């Protein structure tokens, strides 16, 4: 496990207990946010698996449908009858994975937010280890996120090679200590996420953005499995172009960051 030790992390601020459109419902321990786009055959099964993995905890699941064109939304709506902790939020227009994650975090009522990819390749049982690492009594001050690191990727050779190359370049330039920035399974404090600058594809730079705000990030090895249904929404060429432009943008953001050493109210 790698841990980033950053001095003078921002002091904690009061946790928001009321999210937009959440009414007067009480806060929960954990909100699991899952972005989905055209994941018919995967989404409802994933919701059931998350519910089983977190059974006994105070939690909710916020699935964000990014304007799917298949039966994803209908399958999740039907699953709500058997999963009372399942919430379904739907974009009116397709806006991408990063926007779907942000929508889910804004709607979340838990002080701790976990994320998973909607294709079912992340393993929900790993959530408990990430949450435990984030909330342990001896966690270092300023620890804001624990991110998964896939030990064995169940993707095509071309996708794995492209990802390994991109991770090496990103890690050397951003110094975020992340060996697998594309891993979708994470546990974080909601308030910390809401301090991050939003841009499309920002979900691939979460570690670097957390560090930019003065937080600590840790990594935990997690499993990975083949996609159950459907196809990937990304191509290597499209991912490469986005990675190049986004990397330059994050480097610019890092170069413009200034830390205040924490703050005191007098």
C-alpha positions in Angstrom: 0.0 0.0 0.0 1.2 3.5 -0.8 0.3 6.4 1.4 0.9 10.0 0.7 1.9 12.0 3.8 1.0 15.6 3.3 1.4 18.1 6.2 -1.1 20.7 7.2 -4.1 19.1 5.5 -7.2 21.3 5.5 -9.1 21.2 8.8 -12.4 19.3 8.7 -15.6 21.2 8.0 -19.1 20.4 9.1 -20.6 17.6 7.0 -23.6 18.5 4.9 -26.5 16.3 5.9 -29.0 17.5 3.3 -28.4 17.1 -0.4 -30.2 18.8 -3.2 -33.7 17.2 -3.8 -33.2 14.9 -0.8 -35.9 16.6 1.3 -35.7 16.2 5.0 -34.4 12.6 4.9 -31.7 11.9 7.6 -28.0 11.4 6.7 -26.7 7.9 6.2 -23.3 6.4 6.9 -22.5 5.5 3.3 -23.8 6.5 -0.2 -22.7 4.3 -3.1 -22.7 6.2 -6.3 -22.9 4.3 -9.6 -22.8 6.0 -13.0 -24.5 3.9 -15.7 -25.0 4.4 -19.5 -26.5 1.6 -21.6 -25.8 -1.0 -19.0 -28.9 -3.2 -19.5 -28.2 -6.6 -18.0 -25.5 -5.3 -15.7 -27.0 -2.5 -13.6 -29.8 -4.2 -11.6 -27.6 -7.2 -10.9 -24.9 -4.9 -9.6 -27.4 -3.1 -7.3 -28.3 -6.4 -5.8 -24.7 -7.4 -5.3 -23.9 -4.0 -3.6 -26.9 -4.5 -1.3 -25.6 -7.9 -0.3 -22.1 -6.7 0.3 -23.1 -3.8 2.6 -25.9 -5.7 4.4 -26.0 -4.5 8.0 -24.7 -1.0 7.3 -26.6 2.2 7.1 -26.3 2.9 3.3 -28.0 3.9 0.1 -27.3 3.3 -3.5 -27.5 6.2 -5.9 -27.5 5.0 -9.5 -27.2 7.8 -12.0 -28.5 7.0 -15.4 -26.7 9.1 -18.0 -29.5 9.2 -20.5 -29.3 5.6 -21.5 -30.9 4.5 -24.7 -31.5 0.9 -23.7 -33.6 -0.6 -20.9 -31.1 0.3 -18.1 -33.4 2.8 -16.5 -36.4 0.5 -16.6 -34.5 -2.4 -15.1 -33.3 -0.2 -12.2 -36.7 1.2 -11.6 -38.1 -2.3 -11.4 -35.4 -3.3 -8.9 -36.4 -0.5 -6.5 -39.3 -2.7 -5.4 -37.0 -5.2 -3.9 -34.2 -2.8 -2.9 -35.6 0.0 -0.8 -32.2 1.6 -0.4 -31.9 2.1 -4.2 -32.3 5.6 -5.6 -32.4 6.3 -9.3 -31.4 9.7 -10.7 -31.5 10.2 -14.4 -29.8 12.8 -16.6 -32.0 14.4 -19.2 -29.0 14.7 -21.6 -26.0 12.4 -21.8 -23.1 14.2 -20.0 -20.4 11.6 -19.4 -19.1 9.6 -16.5 -17.6 12.4 -14.5 -20.8 14.5 -14.5 -22.8 11.4 -13.5 -20.5 10.8 -10.6 -20.8 14.4 -9.5 -24.6 14.3 -9.8 -24.7 11.3 -7.6 -22.4 12.8 -5.0 -24.6 16.0 -4.9 -27.7 13.8 -4.4 -26.0 11.6 -1.8 -26.9 11.7 1.9 -24.0 9.8 3.2 -20.9 11.5 4.7 -18.8 8.7 3.0 -19.3 8.2 -0.7 -18.2 5.1 -2.6 -18.1 4.8 -6.3 -18.2 1.8 -8.6 -18.2 1.5 -12.4 -21.6 0.6 -13.7 -20.4 -2.2 -16.0 -20.0 -4.6 -13.0 -16.3 -5.2 -13.4 -15.5 -3.8 -10.0 -16.3 -6.2 -7.2 -18.8 -4.8 -4.6 -17.3 -7.0 -1.8 -14.2 -4.9 -2.0 -16.1 -1.8 -0.8 -15.9 -2.9 2.9 -12.1 -3.0 2.8 -11.9 0.5 1.3 -14.4 1.9 3.8 -12.6 0.3 6.7 -9.3 1.7 5.6 -10.8 5.2 5.2 -12.5 5.2 8.6 -10.0 3.3 10.8 -9.3 4.9 14.2 -5.6 5.4 13.4 -6.1 6.9 9.9 -3.7 9.8 9.3 -5.1 13.3 9.6 -6.3 14.5 6.2 -7.0 11.1 4.7 -9.8 11.9 2.3 -9.9 9.0 -0.2 -9.0 5.3 -0.5 -8.8 4.2 -4.2 -8.8 0.7 -5.6 -5.8 -0.6 -7.5 -6.7 -3.6 -9.8 -4.2 -6.4 -9.3 -5.4 -8.3 -12.4 -7.3 -6.5 -15.2 -9.9 -8.5 -17.1 -9.8 -6.5 -20.2 -8.4 -6.9 -23.7 -4.6 -6.8 -24.2 -4.8 -3.6 -26.2 -6.8 -1.9 -23.4 -4.4 -3.1 -20.7 -1.3 -1.9 -22.6 -2.8 1.5 -23.4 -3.8 1.9 -19.7 -0.3 0.9 -18.4 1.3 3.4 -20.7 -1.0 6.2 -19.8 -0.6 5.5 -16.1 3.2 5.6 -16.3 3.1 9.0 -18.1 0.5 10.5 -15.7 2.2 9.2 -12.6 5.6 10.6 -13.6 4.1 14.1 -14.4 1.6 14.5 -11.7 3.4 12.5 -8.9 0.1 11.3 -7.6 1.5 7.8 -6.6 -1.5 6.2 -8.4 -0.7 3.1 -10.3 -4.3 2.7 -11.6 -6.1 6.0 -12.0 -8.8 4.4 -14.1 -10.0 2.1 -11.3 -13.6 3.1 -10.6 -13.9 1.7 -7.0 -13.2 4.3 -4.4 -14.3 5.4 -0.9 -14.0 9.1 0.0 -15.4 11.8 2.3 -18.2 13.6 0.5 -17.1 17.0 1.6 -13.6 16.4 0.2 -15.0 15.5 -3.2 -17.1 18.6 -3.3 -14.0 20.8 -2.9 -12.4 19.4 -6.1 -12.6 21.3 -9.4 -15.0 19.7 -11.8 -14.2 19.0 -15.5 -15.1 16.2 -17.9 -13.0 13.1 -17.2 -11.9 14.4 -13.8 -12.8 11.0 -12.3 -9.5 9.7 -13.8 -7.5 12.3 -11.8 -9.1 12.0 -8.4 -5.9 11.2 -6.6 -4.0 14.2 -8.1 -6.9 16.5 -7.4 -7.3 15.4 -3.8 -3.5 15.9 -3.3 -3.9 19.4 -4.9 -6.4 20.3 -2.1 -3.9 19.1 0.6 -5.6 15.8 1.4 -4.0 12.4 1.8 -4.8 9.5 -0.5 -4.2 5.7 0.1 -4.5 2.8 -2.3 -5.8 -0.8 -1.7 -5.5 -3.8 -4.0 -8.9 -4.9 -5.4 -10.2 -7.5 -7.7 -11.5 -7.1 -11.3 -13.7 -9.3 -13.5 -14.9 -9.5 -17.1 -17.8 -7.4 -18.2 -21.1 -9.4 -17.9 -23.1 -7.8 -20.7 -22.8 -4.9 -23.2 -19.6 -3.3 -24.5 -17.1 -0.7 -23.3 -18.1 3.0 -23.9 -14.4 4.0 -24.6 -12.0 3.3 -27.4 -8.2 3.5 -27.0 -8.0 6.3 -29.5 -10.7 8.4 -27.9 -9.2 7.7 -24.4 -5.7 8.8 -25.6 -6.9 12.1 -27.0 -8.8 12.9 -23.8 -5.9 11.8 -21.6 -3.5 14.1 -23.4 -5.6 17.2 -23.1 -6.8 16.4 -19.6 -3.3 15.8 -18.4 -2.2 19.2 -19.5 -5.1 20.7 -17.8 -4.4 19.0 -14.5 -0.8 20.0 -14.7 -1.9 23.6 -15.1 -4.3 23.3 -12.1 -1.5 21.9 -10.0 0.8 24.7 -11.0 -1.8 27.3 -10.0 -2.5 25.7 -6.6 -1.5 27.5 -3.4 -1.8 25.9 0.1 -2.7 28.0 3.2 -1.3 25.6 5.8 -4.7 25.0 7.3 -6.9 27.7 8.9 -7.9 29.0 12.3 -11.0 30.8 13.4 -10.1 33.6 15.9 
